């Protein structure tokens, strides 16, 4: 049997402020306009599209003969930027489509799921609102959770794409919001008519594997977290002030340990951090090659590395 036979990758990638250049009067996106704080113009946007497309096209090629069959993405402004991404030279010949809904996030950033039409069929998709308040009692207008029920080859799967509330006001002070996000997923699973077997929970959780929110999911007994061994002092998916984090994770249900015909089984999990996605020199050498560092335009990919899992299909 060849090395790549029946192996497929499922990825997640926070695209770091993937905005178009137009001013949306209903969102706080003024910084990402030609006259805004970051002087975000057509040239910078097109460069970003080209780089992100290149990155996605290469994810998992060490483990599969194809780029990812599923890619959850975060920090995308709208359908327009996703269409631009999928039309880029590196991706246009791959039969990708996507699921996206606008969320109430104040900045106008959302999550989405890109899928390979030759391997995945969408059966149903909806948003799961995250109803959480700030400490002053006002609703935190954060990202909804994207829920997609589909068929990966012949096996039904349930995918949740997440971008949980940030730590901007402090990790401990905002922890309750991310715990609420975990509880919201659990609540949605309880509402489904049929108890779903094959679950993939992916996203930028703004928490590490040992955080209370992720442990809230793990305590259900439904999941394995293959990412928890990937965070070390020298490696993760993002780096802030010299410290690595692994906010980007993909959890899968125990059913992905099956090896029965007609199922998929988990093979491995990785952070995708090749040289092209890293800073090459200087103080931040080895960190994700970002688009911006503060106001300074660097022209990189993202301030996060993608993560992915490899699944093996066991054909009937």
Secondary structure, 3 states (H helix, E strand, C coil): CCCCCCEEEEEEEEEEEECCCCCCCCCCCHHHCCCCCCCCCHHHHHHHHHHHHHHHHHCCCCCCCCCCCEEEEEEECCHHHHHHHHCCCCCCCCCEEEEECCCCCCCCCEEEEEEECCCEEEEEEEEECCCCECCCCCECCCCCEEEEEEEECCEEEEEEEEECCCCCCCHHHHHHHHHHHHHHHHHHHHHCCCCCCCEEEEEECCCCCCCHHHHHHHCCCCEECCCCCCCECCECCEEECCEEECCEEEEEEHHHHCCCCCEEEEEEEEEECCHHHECCCCCCCCCECCCEECCEECCCCCCCCEEEEEEEEECC
